[in-house]
Amino acid sequence: MRNITLESITQAVIEHGDQGKTHARLYEIYTSLIRHLHAFVQEVNLTEQELSLLRDFLIRADRYTKEIPNGEIHMLLDLLGISELVVLLHNKSSTATESNLEGPVYVADAPERNMGDRLGIDRDGNTLFLSGRVLDLNNKPIANALLDVWQSNSKGLYDLHDASQAKGNFRGRFRTNSDGSYAFETVVPIGYTIPSSGPCGELLQLLGRHTQRAAHIHFKLSAAGYIPLTTQIHIDGDPHLDSDTTFAVRSAIIKLQKHETLDKLNAYNQSKPFYTAEFDFVLQQTDAA
């Protein structure tokens, strides 16, 4: 590969190797990536100074920070719309509940909780009782389905970012009843500012983009014989539903009903106004894919 030129370098990079004999799918992705990246570099006439800034940005994005212990690469892909684009590409069912972003703050092995339990402790938050059912495509209940739930508190903070919260606060795993029902107590989450002290925050500022996520609750659902689902439901009325910085707001939006009469307060054992909402999840059978 002597005498590399502007016209030959792209194909030289693509052909450097066994051209897919070891891993055909990786080579397919690699080939397309190289062609698009090289075309991009030429289209914008990228300078050596700009390339140096890009290297520095990616190095910093991969570093541990107090706000994002695993680095900002996951968050960067969300902010560029790539994560949601991949979800949209493969979320083809029109009847099952829509897939959505996992986000960078999911933690496996959340505490196991009983149906009806509190998801977390937040004395300043507005109580929310969330309930519904997990169903199949034929509207039949799915018993013993696992709901893995996580959310921020009423100040927009996850336990990972807030030393005042106990580990596992506002995280929990629930099993549906025989009729497919689920129910738990939580607080109304608010929209929040994504961690913005690192390189991703700098990028958004330079682009004039805001850092706000619309209020939401995350879910992972699984059941034997069904395709696992990762999704999130958003709260109606949030001011950033139409401009969420990760482009993750779709149709799964719940309306909150406020209760403040004495009868309702007594019925739910509450001392101040609270909210209820319902949302049914629909899972697709593995043999229906």
C-alpha positions in Angstrom: 0.0 0.0 0.0 2.6 2.5 -1.1 1.8 5.9 -2.5 -1.5 6.3 -0.6 -3.6 9.1 -2.1 -6.8 10.9 -1.2 -8.5 8.8 -3.8 -7.1 5.4 -2.6 -7.0 5.6 1.2 -10.7 4.7 1.9 -10.5 1.5 -0.2 -7.1 0.7 1.3 -8.5 0.8 4.8 -11.5 -1.3 3.8 -9.4 -4.0 2.2 -6.7 -4.1 5.0 -7.6 -7.5 6.4 -9.3 -10.7 5.3 -12.4 -8.8 4.1 -15.0 -10.5 6.2 -13.7 -14.1 6.3 -13.2 -14.0 10.0 -16.4 -12.0 10.9 -18.7 -11.2 8.0 -21.2 -9.0 9.9 -18.4 -7.0 11.6 -16.8 -6.4 8.2 -20.1 -5.3 6.7 -20.5 -2.7 9.5 -16.8 -1.7 9.4 -16.9 -1.2 5.6 -19.9 1.1 5.8 -18.5 3.0 8.8 -15.2 3.7 7.0 -16.9 4.9 3.9 -19.2 7.3 5.8 -16.5 8.5 8.1 -14.0 9.2 5.3 -16.8 11.0 3.3 -17.6 13.0 6.4 -14.0 14.1 6.9 -13.8 15.2 3.3 -17.2 16.9 3.3 -16.4 19.1 6.2 -12.7 19.5 5.3 -11.7 18.4 8.8 -8.5 20.1 10.0 -5.7 18.6 12.1 -6.7 21.0 15.0 -10.3 19.8 14.8 -9.2 16.2 14.8 -7.1 16.8 17.9 -10.1 18.3 19.6 -12.2 15.3 18.6 -9.6 12.9 20.1 -9.5 14.9 23.3 -13.3 14.9 23.5 -13.6 11.1 23.1 -10.8 10.5 25.6 -12.6 12.7 28.2 -16.0 11.2 27.4 -14.6 7.8 28.3 -13.3 8.8 31.7 -14.8 8.2 35.1 -16.6 11.2 36.6 -18.5 11.6 39.8 -21.8 12.2 37.9 -21.3 9.3 35.4 -19.0 6.7 36.9 -18.9 4.7 33.7 -18.0 7.7 31.5 -20.2 9.6 29.0 -20.0 7.4 25.9 -23.5 5.9 26.6 -24.9 9.3 27.2 -23.2 10.7 24.1 -24.9 8.1 21.9 -28.3 9.0 23.5 -27.7 12.7 22.9 -26.8 12.1 19.3 -30.1 10.3 18.8 -28.2 7.1 17.8 -29.6 5.0 20.7 -33.2 6.0 19.9 -32.6 5.5 16.1 -31.5 1.9 16.8 -34.6 1.4 18.9 -36.9 2.7 16.2 -35.2 0.6 13.5 -36.1 -2.6 15.4 -39.3 -1.7 17.1 -41.6 -2.9 14.3 -44.6 -4.2 16.3 -47.6 -1.9 16.1 -49.4 -3.7 19.0 -46.8 -4.4 21.6 -45.6 -1.6 24.0 -43.0 0.5 22.3 -39.3 -0.1 23.2 -37.3 2.9 24.4 -33.9 3.9 25.8 -32.3 2.1 28.7 -30.2 5.2 29.6 -26.9 5.3 31.3 -28.0 4.8 34.9 -29.6 1.3 34.9 -28.3 -1.0 37.6 -28.9 -4.7 37.5 -30.1 -6.7 40.5 -32.4 -4.0 41.9 -34.0 -4.8 45.3 -36.9 -7.3 45.1 -40.1 -5.7 46.3 -43.6 -7.0 47.1 -46.5 -5.8 45.0 -47.8 -2.5 46.4 -44.5 -1.6 48.1 -42.9 1.8 47.9 -40.2 2.1 45.2 -38.3 4.6 47.2 -38.3 7.1 50.1 -38.7 10.8 49.4 -40.5 12.8 52.0 -40.6 15.9 49.8 -42.2 14.2 46.8 -45.8 14.0 45.7 -47.0 10.4 46.2 -47.9 8.5 43.1 -49.7 5.1 43.0 -48.9 3.5 39.7 -50.8 0.4 38.6 -51.8 -1.6 35.5 -51.4 -5.0 33.9 -49.0 -6.9 31.7 -50.8 -8.4 28.8 -50.0 -10.4 25.6 -50.9 -9.4 22.1 -54.3 -11.1 22.6 -55.1 -9.0 25.7 -54.5 -12.0 28.0 -52.8 -11.4 31.3 -49.2 -12.5 31.9 -48.7 -13.9 35.4 -45.3 -13.7 37.1 -43.9 -11.2 34.6 -40.9 -9.4 36.0 -41.0 -5.6 36.1 -37.6 -4.0 36.8 -38.3 -0.3 37.6 -36.1 2.7 38.2 -36.6 6.5 38.3 -35.3 9.7 39.7 -36.7 11.3 42.9 -38.8 14.4 43.1 -35.7 16.6 42.7 -34.7 14.8 39.5 -31.8 12.9 41.1 -31.0 9.2 40.9 -29.5 7.3 43.8 -26.2 7.1 41.8 -25.8 10.9 41.8 -27.2 11.7 45.3 -25.4 10.8 48.4 -28.5 11.5 50.5 -30.3 8.6 48.9 -29.7 5.0 50.0 -28.3 2.6 47.4 -31.3 1.1 45.5 -33.6 4.0 46.3 -36.3 4.3 43.6 -35.2 1.0 42.1 -37.1 -2.3 42.4 -38.2 -5.5 40.9 -41.9 -6.6 41.0 -43.7 -9.8 39.9 -47.2 -9.5 38.4 -50.1 -11.3 40.0 -52.1 -14.1 38.5 -54.2 -11.6 36.6 -51.2 -9.8 35.2 -51.6 -6.8 37.5 -48.9 -4.8 39.1 -49.0 -1.9 41.5 -46.5 0.1 43.5 -46.1 3.4 45.3 -43.6 6.0 44.3 -43.3 9.8 43.9 -44.1 11.9 40.8 -40.7 12.3 39.0 -39.8 15.6 37.5 -37.8 16.4 34.4 -34.1 16.9 35.1 -30.9 18.3 33.7 -28.6 15.5 32.5 -25.1 15.6 33.9 -23.5 18.5 32.1 -20.2 19.2 33.8 -18.2 17.0 31.3 -17.6 17.0 27.6 -21.2 16.2 26.6 -22.4 19.2 28.5 -19.8 21.3 26.7 -20.9 20.0 23.4 -24.6 20.8 24.0 -23.7 24.3 25.2 -21.6 25.0 22.0 -24.6 23.7 19.9 -27.1 25.8 21.8 -28.9 22.7 22.9 -30.6 22.4 26.3 -29.8 19.6 28.7 -33.3 18.7 29.9 -35.0 15.3 30.0 -38.8 15.1 30.3 -40.1 13.4 33.4 -40.2 9.6 33.0 -40.1 6.2 34.7 -37.9 3.4 33.3 -39.0 -0.2 33.0 -37.5 -3.5 31.9 -40.1 -6.3 31.5 -39.5 -10.0 31.0 -41.6 -13.2 31.1 -41.0 -16.7 29.9 -42.0 -17.1 26.2 -42.0 -13.3 25.5 -39.6 -10.9 24.0 -37.9 -8.8 26.8 -39.0 -5.1 26.7 -37.0 -2.1 27.8 -39.1 1.1 27.8 -40.0 4.3 29.7 -43.2 6.1 30.3 -43.4 9.9 30.4 -45.5 12.2 32.4 -48.1 14.3 30.6 -47.7 18.0 31.0 -44.0 18.1 31.3 -42.7 21.2 29.5 -40.0 19.2 27.6 -42.1 16.4 26.1 -41.5 18.0 22.7 -37.8 18.8 23.1 -36.4 16.0 25.3 -32.6 16.1 24.8 -32.4 12.3 24.1 -35.3 12.3 21.6 -36.9 9.5 23.7 -40.5 10.7 24.0 -42.9 8.7 22.0 -46.5 7.7 22.7 -46.2 6.1 26.2 -47.4 9.1 28.2 -49.4 8.8 31.4 -51.9 11.3 32.7 -51.8 11.8 36.5 -55.0 12.1 38.4 -54.9 14.2 41.6 -56.8 13.2 44.7 -57.4 15.5 47.6 -60.8 14.7 49.1 -60.9 13.4 52.6 -62.5 10.1 51.5 -59.6 9.5 49.0 -57.0 10.5 51.5 -58.4 8.1 54.1 -58.8 5.3 51.5 -55.1 5.5 50.5 -53.9 6.3 54.0 -52.5 9.7 52.9 -52.1 12.9 54.8 -51.7 15.2 51.8 -52.9 15.3 48.2 -51.6 12.5 46.0 -51.7 11.1 42.4 -52.7 7.9 40.7 -52.0 6.7 37.2 -52.5 3.5 35.2 -50.5 2.0 32.3 -50.8 -1.5 30.7 -47.8 -3.1 29.1 -48.2 -5.4 26.1 -45.5 -8.0 25.4 -44.9 -9.9 22.2 -44.5 -13.7 22.2 -41.1 -15.0 21.0 -42.8 -17.1 18.3 -44.7 -14.0 17.0 -41.5 -12.1 16.1 
